[in-house]
Amino acid sequence: MDVERTMQFILETQSRVESTARMHDERLGRIEGLVEANTKLVEANTTRIGQLVEVCLSLAHAQEETNQRMQEGFRELREIQAAGEYKLNALINAVDKLVQRSGGAPQP
């Protein structure tokens, strides 16, 4: 057994292992950097999504209030229209009675 060749083999193997370990350390450092950057992006996106949800809820609430105000307006409009129709019918009846009293025939 050649001790020098064995030692040389051990030293070369150790050198390759150390080189590979440095490469892995560098790669791991890059991966850690990417993970950190992605984590920051996820946090920022989560914040933005939360803001969007708040805006959507606010818009939905505003739309609901608008719909309620419109329904109330339509209800009031129907009441006013019904009162107007009642008064118009009363006026038509009064005019018809006046025309009949004066002896004139209603005009078509």
Secondary structure as GFF3:
##gff-version 3
##sequence-region A 1 108
A	DSSP	alpha_helix	3	101	.	.	.	ID=ss1
###
